[in-house]
């Protein structure tokens, strides 16, 4: 129950008890199973911290059976486990929490920092998007100057500029970007993420771009939802642990899409 070896010292038992008691104390953990687990943790600590009780418990672990002798009218059975189960007033021990559940409870202390990291990341993206954009004037080159790469390989119409940029253009917007005309390229202030591309006379604007502020906007949106959920949840060890794992995965994909947007 305390996740210590049979040869653990008294200091190790006290340290393990404090660690689990902090996690499962009813004042700290509002889950339904925390009260029963906390009671079992106290019982385990009471047995292992008493040398006499610990000796009896070690004897039971080795297959021994401790009894003062048969009560009057009671017949012995050669199997100690059978005799124990059929003693008057015997109650089977309650189910113990699994190692996986104890591991999840131990890692729940990282849920709040992870949730805060996801929320701060989304707040930083919002700040970057709300600041005034950078505007770069670029000249349109013939599409023959187009470079086929992994980003624009399957795009039929591509806008090529003299600064090495290539932007996908909808079919109805090709005529608004003639060769040798100028376009305004808008990028974010802090991260330099592509936001939009606009014709010089503002007659047409390209919004559907492969950046975290356009086509991939759903990625930080999911991160914001799960981060707020991780900060609000108070009960349920397994569910909160799964939410923390989900936040880590979504945050990782956010960083991947952010790097993709910058490059």
RAJOPE-V889870 format. One record per residue. N is the residue number from 1. RES is the residue in one letter. SS is DSSP state (@ for helix, = for strand, . for the rest). PSI is psi as a letter, one per 30 degrees, with the letter a starting at -180 (999 if undefined). NEAR is the number of other ideal C-beta (glycine too) atoms within 8 Angstrom. Layout:
N:RES:SS:PSI:NEAR
N:RES:SS:PSI:NEAR
//
This chain:
1:X:.:e:8
2:X:.:f:11
3:X:.:h:7
4:X:.:l:8
5:X:.:l:4
6:X:.:f:5
7:X:.:g:3
8:X:.:k:9
9:X:.:l:5
10:X:@:e:6
11:X:@:e:6
12:X:@:e:9
13:X:@:e:14
14:X:@:e:10
15:X:@:e:8
16:X:@:e:12
17:X:@:e:12
18:X:@:e:8
19:X:@:e:9
20:X:@:e:13
21:X:@:e:11
22:X:@:e:8
23:X:@:e:12
24:X:@:g:12
25:X:.:k:10
26:X:.:f:8
27:X:.:f:3
28:X:.:e:7
29:X:.:j:10
30:X:.:g:6
31:X:.:l:8
32:X:.:e:5
33:X:.:f:8
34:X:@:e:12
35:X:@:e:8
36:X:@:e:8
37:X:@:e:10
38:X:@:e:12
39:X:@:e:8
40:X:@:e:11
41:X:@:e:14
42:X:@:e:9
43:X:@:e:9
44:X:@:e:11
45:X:@:e:12
46:X:@:e:9
47:X:@:e:10
48:X:@:f:13
49:X:.:f:9
50:X:.:j:8
51:X:@:e:5
52:X:@:e:6
53:X:@:e:10
54:X:@:e:11
55:X:@:e:8
56:X:@:e:9
57:X:@:e:10
58:X:@:e:9
59:X:@:e:9
60:X:@:e:10
61:X:@:f:7
62:X:.:g:6
63:X:.:g:5
64:X:.:l:7
65:X:.:k:7
66:X:.:k:6
67:X:.:l:6
68:X:.:f:2
69:X:.:l:4
70:X:.:k:7
71:X:.:l:6
72:X:.:k:4
73:X:.:f:3
74:X:.:k:6
75:X:.:k:4
76:X:.:l:6
77:X:.:k:7
78:X:.:f:3
79:X:.:j:6
80:X:@:e:8
81:X:@:e:6
82:X:@:e:8
83:X:@:e:12
84:X:@:e:9
85:X:@:f:8
86:X:.:g:7
87:X:.:k:7
88:X:.:k:4
89:X:.:g:4
90:X:.:k:8
91:X:.:k:4
92:X:.:k:5
93:X:.:k:5
94:X:.:l:6
95:X:.:k:4
96:X:.:k:7
97:X:.:k:8
98:X:.:l:6
99:X:@:e:6
100:X:@:e:6
101:X:@:e:10
102:X:@:e:11
103:X:@:e:8
104:X:@:e:11
105:X:@:e:12
106:X:@:e:9
107:X:@:f:10
108:X:@:f:12
109:X:@:f:7
110:X:@:f:8
111:X:@:e:14
112:X:@:e:9
113:X:@:e:7
114:X:@:e:13
115:X:@:e:15
116:X:@:e:10
117:X:@:e:10
118:X:@:e:16
119:X:@:e:12
120:X:@:e:8
121:X:@:e:12
122:X:@:e:12
123:X:@:e:8
124:X:@:e:9
125:X:@:e:12
126:X:@:e:8
127:X:@:e:9
128:X:@:e:12
129:X:@:e:9
130:X:@:f:5
131:X:.:l:9
132:X:.:k:4
133:X:.:l:9
134:X:=:k:9
135:X:=:k:7
136:X:=:k:8
137:X:=:k:9
138:X:=:k:11
139:X:=:k:10
140:X:=:k:13
141:X:=:l:9
142:X:.:k:6
143:X:@:f:8
144:X:@:f:4
145:X:@:g:7
146:X:.:k:9
147:X:.:k:5
148:X:.:j:5
149:X:.:a:7
150:X:.:f:3
151:X:.:e:6
152:X:.:g:10
153:X:.:e:7
154:X:.:g:3
155:X:.:k:7
156:X:.:e:4
157:X:.:k:10
158:X:=:k:12
159:X:=:k:13
160:X:=:k:11
161:X:=:l:14
162:X:.:f:6
163:X:.:g:6
164:X:.:g:5
165:X:.:k:8
166:X:=:k:13
167:X:=:k:10
168:X:=:k:13
169:X:.:k:11
170:X:.:l:9
171:X:@:e:7
172:X:@:f:4
173:X:@:g:10
174:X:@:e:9
175:X:@:f:5
176:X:@:f:8
177:X:.:i:12
178:X:.:l:7
179:X:.:k:6
180:X:.:g:5
181:X:.:l:10
182:X:=:k:8
183:X:=:l:15
184:X:=:k:11
185:X:=:j:12
186:X:=:k:11
187:X:=:l:10
188:X:.:l:13
189:X:.:e:7
190:X:.:e:8
191:X:.:f:9
192:X:.:h:7
193:X:.:k:13
194:X:=:k:12
195:X:=:e:12
196:X:=:l:10
197:X:=:k:12
198:X:=:k:11
199:X:=:l:12
200:X:.:e:9
201:X:.:g:4
202:X:.:g:6
203:X:.:f:5
204:X:.:k:8
205:X:=:k:8
206:X:=:j:14
207:X:.:e:6
208:X:.:i:7
209:X:.:l:13
210:X:.:i:9
211:X:.:l:11
212:X:.:f:14
213:X:.:f:12
214:X:.:c:13
215:X:.:f:7
216:X:.:g:12
217:X:@:f:9
218:X:@:f:6
219:X:@:e:12
220:X:@:f:12
221:X:@:e:8
222:X:@:e:9
223:X:@:e:15
224:X:@:e:11
225:X:@:e:8
226:X:@:f:13
227:X:@:e:15
228:X:@:e:10
229:X:@:e:10
230:X:@:e:16
231:X:@:f:10
232:X:@:f:6
233:X:.:k:11
234:X:.:f:4
235:X:.:l:7
236:X:.:j:7
237:X:@:e:12
238:X:@:e:8
239:X:@:e:8
240:X:@:e:13
241:X:@:e:12
242:X:@:e:8
243:X:@:e:13
244:X:@:e:15
245:X:@:e:8
246:X:@:e:9
247:X:@:e:15
248:X:@:e:9
249:X:@:e:8
250:X:@:e:13
251:X:@:e:13
252:X:@:e:8
253:X:@:e:9
254:X:@:e:13
255:X:@:e:8
256:X:@:e:8
257:X:@:e:11
258:X:@:e:11
259:X:@:e:8
260:X:@:e:10
261:X:@:e:14
262:X:@:e:8
263:X:.:999:4
//
